Amino acid sequence: MNTLDWIYAGYEIVSAVLFTAGLWMIFRKCRRKGWHALVPGLRYYEIGVIGGRESDGIKAMVLDLLSAVFKTATDYIPQESTFYGLAMIAYLMVQTAALVLRIRVVMGMLRTFRLKKRWIFLWIAANWIPSLLFGFSKKYQPLDLGLYDDDELLAGTSPALIDGAIDDDPSDDGLVVHVQNRMIRSHGRKRYLLKDINLTVPNGSLVLLLGGSGAGKTTLINAINGYEKAKASIMLNGTDIYRNYKKMKYRIGYVPQQDLMRMNDSVMATLNDAALLRLPKSVSRAERKERLESTVETLGLSGRANGLVVKKSGGQKKRISIGMELIADPELFILDEPDSGLDGVIARELFEKLRLIADSGRIVIAVTHTPDRVADLFDKVIVLARDSGKVGRLAFYGSPDEAREFFERDTMEKIVMTVNSKNEGGEGRADEIIEKYAKLTAERGAAANA
């Protein structure tokens, strides 16, 4: 070896050591195991986890191993052999794919550290420099992890050891929900968002969904409508929503908090466009017109259907949003805070319309943060609570009167405060209530089977 070769070899060794040292500190900052920086494939998996690109990190790790295999093969196969050429081509292809994935995971890490994309060029040219800067400088801190305390970093990783309530009213009709769990991966950890949600909702029911912040209301809604699938069985009138999602999504109506419609269209044009999107092509023009008229009448929009959406009141706009889903004649109707921003009288009128929709044989599930002004209209109440492991669990399911008796509280708002944590102004009795309801359902089941 000449002098330049020795210098180059020395630079390679020093830069590898510095790169590893920087990664070690980066992993420590992000509450990962620092020694993983010593393992060539594993280090890019960890970078992927930090940047929210775990799947790319896994692929990069596998390609690193394949690259080592093909490189070893080229060292031992004679160059005049045909197999040498094939091994070299495979090695170059794997190296190229590995480079692309490494760039992807590093880009994710840059986002986590609130850094601009141009840092990637320095990482490609001399990765030990940004590695040392990110790892050792206090100036560079991970965005996501820096926002949370240790308790929130561990939220959902260890659910409270409480048996889930068993559904004591199994049925082939209505909505049958069996959620074993809903999990995500966050910062390399498995986190439970929901666990052990079992209930049956009969057709013709108006259901109130209650729970404090983080209890899993939106997560449960998304699990039921199939938008974010859980480890679960969700049956609607005998049909599995997950297994038949392409067909079943048209039998489910969902109205989010925000009104998603063009303000400069007329009410009738808005509903007609929704009908064209939601109804099968087999529906004739005459039948579509009949559905439009029926929807307008049901929601009390007759005589106002030709006016512009932008000129309607908040309550009327919410009815139009409901009509856009109702036009498809769904069997299950889910609404996320439909009364948000409405005063008491208008909200009451809106829920009376939902009561009529439920009375037509549909299932209507609604979330509201002001439940007591309309509680008498509901058939059932679902109460979700966040257990001591910060996982959404079923704390109660039954009629509003049964809920008041079970919780020994005279209002829905007081019921929610019973299971809310103390730092949210609640009583912090979530685990106790979840276990109490689970025992109650077990006793009911035993009595029914006796």
Secondary structure, 3 states (H helix, E strand, C coil): CCHHHHHHHHHHHHHHHHHHHHHHHHHHHCCCCHHHHHCHHHHHHHHHHHCCCHHHHHHHHHHHHHHHHHHHHHHHCCCCCHHHHHHHHHHHHHHHHHHHHHHHHHHHHHHHCCCCCCHHHHHHHCCHHHHHHHHHCCCCCCHHHHCCCHHHHCCCCCCCCCCCCCCCCCCCCCEEEEEEEEEEEECCEEEEEEEEEEEEECCCCEEEEEECCCCCHHHHHHHHCCCCCCEEEEEECCEECCCCHHHHHHHEEEECCCCCCCCCCEHHHHHHHHHHHHCCCCCCHHHHHHHHHHHHHHCCCCCCCCCEHHHCCHHHHHHHHHHHHHCCCCCEEEEECCCCCCCHHHHHHHHHHHHHHHHCCCEEEEECCCHHHCHHHCCEEEEEEECCCCCEEEEEEECHHHHHHHHCCCCHHHHHHHHCCHHHCCCCCHHHHHHHHHHHHHHHHHHHHC
